Amino acid sequence: MILTYGRSMERRLQLVVVGGDSLGQRFELEEGIDHAIGRAPDASIRMRDPRISRRHAIARVEGTRLRLVLCEGAESFVHSGVLRREALLDAGEE
């Protein structure tokens, strides 16, 4: 799964899947809410990709940025060339 974060044409904050089995999916995000990412039926951002955990990560909008925090058991991700378990993304970043 590869994600990018930015604004839609309507200026709404959204998370866009740009790689993996969920390619092309878009999810609108509200500020101040923890958005659960995963394959679990109750995940607010539900992915089809079998490589994604049932409870994979939490996405939270903080002003104009997105904080992405992996849940326990999820593998680290690469951001700015470094393996991480948490990152603060600016619009357009992957």
Accessible surface in RSA format (square Angstrom, percent):
REM  Atomic radii and reference values for relative SASA: ProtOr
REM  Chains: A
REM  Algorithm: Lee & Richards
REM  Probe-radius: 1.40
REM  Slices: 20
REM RES _ NUM      All-atoms   Total-Side   Main-Chain    Non-polar    All polar
REM                ABS   REL    ABS   REL    ABS   REL    ABS   REL    ABS   REL
RES MET A   1    59.32  30.7  15.02   9.9  44.31 105.5  15.12  12.9  44.21  58.6
RES ILE A   2    86.63  49.3  83.51  62.2   3.12   7.5  86.63  62.4   0.00   0.0
RES LEU A   3    15.29   8.5   8.71   6.2   6.57  16.5   8.71   6.1   6.57  17.7
RES THR A   4    25.83  18.4  25.83  26.2   0.00   0.0  20.43  27.4   5.40   8.2
RES TYR A   5     1.02   0.5   0.20   0.1   0.83   2.1   0.36   0.3   0.66   0.8
RES GLY A   6    14.31  17.6   0.00   N/A  14.31  17.6  13.37  36.7   0.94   2.1
RES ARG A   7    98.32  41.3  65.35  33.3  32.97  78.5  13.70  18.7  84.63  51.3
RES SER A   8    17.99  15.2   8.79  11.7   9.20  21.2  15.12  32.2   2.87   4.0
RES MET A   9   183.78  95.2 155.17 102.7  28.61  68.1 123.96 105.4  59.82  79.3
RES GLU A  10   112.14  64.4  85.99  65.1  26.15  62.3  46.89  90.7  65.25  53.3
RES ARG A  11   164.22  69.0 154.86  78.9   9.36  22.3  64.93  88.7  99.29  60.2
RES ARG A  12   124.84  52.4 119.12  60.7   5.72  13.6  29.68  40.6  95.16  57.7
RES LEU A  13    21.18  11.8  17.96  12.8   3.22   8.1  17.96  12.6   3.22   8.7
RES GLN A  14    12.72   7.1  12.72   9.3   0.00   0.0   1.47   3.1  11.25   8.5
RES LEU A  15     0.31   0.2   0.31   0.2   0.00   0.0   0.31   0.2   0.00   0.0
RES VAL A  16    17.88  11.8  17.88  16.2   0.00   0.0  17.88  15.5   0.00   0.0
RES VAL A  17     0.94   0.6   0.08   0.1   0.85   2.1   0.08   0.1   0.85   2.3
RES VAL A  18    54.25  35.7  34.27  31.0  19.99  48.2  35.18  30.6  19.08  51.7
RES GLY A  19    10.44  12.9   0.00   N/A  10.44  12.9  10.27  28.2   0.17   0.4
RES GLY A  20    34.52  42.6   0.00   N/A  34.52  42.6  12.35  33.9  22.17  49.6
RES ASP A  21    78.72  55.1  57.90  57.6  20.82  49.2  18.81  44.3  59.91  59.7
RES SER A  22     0.90   0.8   0.55   0.7   0.35   0.8   0.55   1.2   0.35   0.5
RES LEU A  23   117.92  65.7  99.20  71.0  18.72  47.1  99.20  69.7  18.72  50.4
RES GLY A  24    48.49  59.8   0.00   N/A  48.49  59.8  32.18  88.3  16.31  36.5
RES GLN A  25    44.69  25.0  37.79  27.6   6.90  16.4  20.13  42.9  24.56  18.6
RES ARG A  26   155.25  65.2 127.38  64.9  27.87  66.4  42.24  57.7 113.01  68.5
RES PHE A  27    31.83  15.9  28.04  17.4   3.78   9.8  31.83  19.3   0.00   0.0
RES GLU A  28   100.01  57.4  76.78  58.1  23.24  55.3  35.00  67.7  65.01  53.1
RES LEU A  29    10.95   6.1   0.03   0.0  10.91  27.4   0.10   0.1  10.85  29.2
RES GLU A  30   112.90  64.8 108.45  82.0   4.46  10.6  38.70  74.9  74.21  60.6
RES GLU A  31   108.57  62.3  84.62  64.0  23.96  57.0  30.17  58.4  78.40  64.0
RES GLY A  32    65.88  81.2   0.00   N/A  65.88  81.2  32.61  89.5  33.26  74.5
RES ILE A  33    76.68  43.6  73.32  54.6   3.36   8.1  76.68  55.2   0.00   0.0
RES ASP A  34    81.45  57.1  59.65  59.4  21.81  51.6  19.92  46.9  61.54  61.4
RES HIS A  35    15.07   8.2  15.02  10.4   0.05   0.1   9.02   9.3   6.05   7.0
RES ALA A  36    31.64  29.1  31.14  48.1   0.51   1.1  31.14  43.9   0.51   1.3
RES ILE A  37     1.12   0.6   0.09   0.1   1.03   2.5   0.14   0.1   0.98   2.7
RES GLY A  38     0.00   0.0   0.00   N/A   0.00   0.0   0.00   0.0   0.00   0.0
RES ARG A  39    85.43  35.9  80.77  41.2   4.66  11.1  12.80  17.5  72.63  44.0
RES ALA A  40     0.35   0.3   0.35   0.5   0.00   0.0   0.35   0.5   0.00   0.0
RES PRO A  41    94.83  69.1  72.30  65.9  22.53  81.9  72.53  59.9  22.30 138.6
RES ASP A  42   102.93  72.1  70.55  70.2  32.38  76.6  48.31 113.7  54.62  54.5
RES ALA A  43    11.48  10.6   1.15   1.8  10.33  23.5   1.15   1.6  10.33  27.4
RES SER A  44    71.37  60.3  36.50  48.7  34.87  80.3  46.41  98.8  24.96  35.0
RES ILE A  45     2.76   1.6   2.76   2.1   0.00   0.0   2.76   2.0   0.00   0.0
RES ARG A  46   126.30  53.0 121.13  61.7   5.17  12.3  36.05  49.3  90.25  54.7
RES MET A  47     4.66   2.4   0.06   0.0   4.60  11.0   0.11   0.1   4.55   6.0
RES ARG A  48   149.24  62.7 126.44  64.5  22.80  54.3  74.98 102.5  74.26  45.0
RES ASP A  49     0.45   0.3   0.45   0.4   0.00   0.0   0.29   0.7   0.16   0.2
RES PRO A  50    97.29  70.9  76.14  69.4  21.15  76.9  78.12  64.5  19.17 119.2
RES ARG A  51   161.46  67.8 130.59  66.6  30.87  73.5  80.47 110.0  80.99  49.1
RES ILE A  52     6.95   4.0   6.02   4.5   0.93   2.2   6.47   4.7   0.49   1.3
RES SER A  53    38.94  32.9  31.71  42.3   7.23  16.6  21.69  46.2  17.25  24.2
RES ARG A  54   129.26  54.3 125.88  64.2   3.39   8.1  48.84  66.8  80.42  48.7
RES ARG A  55   129.79  54.5 120.63  61.5   9.16  21.8  62.99  86.1  66.80  40.5
RES HIS A  56    20.38  11.1  20.38  14.2   0.00   0.0   9.80  10.1  10.58  12.3
RES ALA A  57     1.77   1.6   1.06   1.6   0.71   1.6   1.06   1.5   0.71   1.9
RES ILE A  58    45.46  25.9  45.16  33.6   0.30   0.7  45.16  32.5   0.30   0.8
RES ALA A  59     0.00   0.0   0.00   0.0   0.00   0.0   0.00   0.0   0.00   0.0
RES ARG A  60    74.31  31.2  74.31  37.9   0.00   0.0  24.58  33.6  49.74  30.1
RES VAL A  61     2.19   1.4   0.00   0.0   2.19   5.3   0.00   0.0   2.19   5.9
RES GLU A  62    61.02  35.0  47.75  36.1  13.27  31.6  33.56  64.9  27.46  22.4
RES GLY A  63    40.56  50.0   0.00   N/A  40.56  50.0  33.33  91.5   7.23  16.2
RES THR A  64    95.04  67.6  88.28  89.5   6.76  16.1  63.86  85.8  31.18  47.1
RES ARG A  65    88.27  37.1  88.27  45.0   0.00   0.0  26.72  36.5  61.56  37.3
RES LEU A  66     0.05   0.0   0.05   0.0   0.00   0.0   0.05   0.0   0.00   0.0
RES ARG A  67    58.16  24.4  57.85  29.5   0.30   0.7   7.21   9.9  50.94  30.9
RES LEU A  68    15.37   8.6  15.37  11.0   0.00   0.0  15.37  10.8   0.00   0.0
RES VAL A  69    43.75  28.8  43.75  39.6   0.00   0.0  43.75  38.0   0.00   0.0
RES LEU A  70    15.88   8.8   3.77   2.7  12.11  30.5   3.77   2.6  12.11  32.6
RES CYS A  71    32.10  24.3  24.53  27.4   7.56  17.8  16.93  42.9  15.17  16.4
RES GLU A  72   175.22 100.6 143.94 108.9  31.28  74.5  60.64 117.3 114.58  93.5
RES GLY A  73    72.50  89.4   0.00   N/A  72.50  89.4  41.39 113.6  31.11  69.7
RES ALA A  74     5.71   5.2   0.00   0.0   5.71  13.0   1.33   1.9   4.37  11.6
RES GLU A  75   148.89  85.5 137.14 103.8  11.74  28.0  56.71 109.7  92.18  75.3
RES SER A  76    47.89  40.5  26.74  35.7  21.15  48.7   5.57  11.9  42.31  59.3
RES PHE A  77    43.68  21.9  38.03  23.6   5.64  14.7  43.68  26.5   0.00   0.0
RES VAL A  78    98.08  64.5  76.57  69.3  21.50  51.8  76.57  66.5  21.50  58.3
RES HIS A  79    16.68   9.1  16.28  11.3   0.40   1.0  15.80  16.3   0.88   1.0
RES SER A  80    85.23  72.0  40.00  53.4  45.23 104.2  41.55  88.5  43.68  61.2
RES GLY A  81    71.40  88.1   0.00   N/A  71.40  88.1  32.72  89.8  38.69  86.6
RES VAL A  82    77.14  50.8  73.77  66.8   3.37   8.1  77.14  67.0   0.00   0.0
RES LEU A  83   125.61  70.0 103.30  73.9  22.31  56.1 103.57  72.7  22.03  59.3
RES ARG A  84    79.74  33.5  72.48  36.9   7.26  17.3  13.71  18.7  66.03  40.0
RES ARG A  85   100.36  42.1  95.29  48.6   5.07  12.1  64.44  88.1  35.92  21.8
RES GLU A  86    79.44  45.6  67.58  51.1  11.86  28.2  21.40  41.4  58.04  47.4
RES ALA A  87     7.63   7.0   0.59   0.9   7.05  16.0   7.63  10.7   0.00   0.0
RES LEU A  88    48.65  27.1  37.87  27.1  10.78  27.1  37.87  26.6  10.78  29.0
RES LEU A  89     5.22   2.9   5.22   3.7   0.00   0.0   5.22   3.7   0.00   0.0
RES ASP A  90    64.06  44.9  63.78  63.5   0.28   0.7  22.32  52.5  41.74  41.6
RES ALA A  91    64.65  59.4  41.26  63.7  23.38  53.2  41.29  58.1  23.36  61.9
RES GLY A  92    58.04  71.6   0.00   N/A  58.04  71.6  34.32  94.2  23.72  53.1
RES GLU A  93    55.57  31.9  50.34  38.1   5.23  12.5  27.99  54.1  27.58  22.5
RES GLU A  94   115.49  66.3  84.81  64.2  30.68  73.0  39.23  75.9  76.26  62.3
END  Absolute sums over single chains surface
CHAIN  1 A     5592.7       4294.7       1298.0       2844.4       2748.3
END  Absolute sums over all chains
TOTAL          5592.7       4294.7       1298.0       2844.4       2748.3
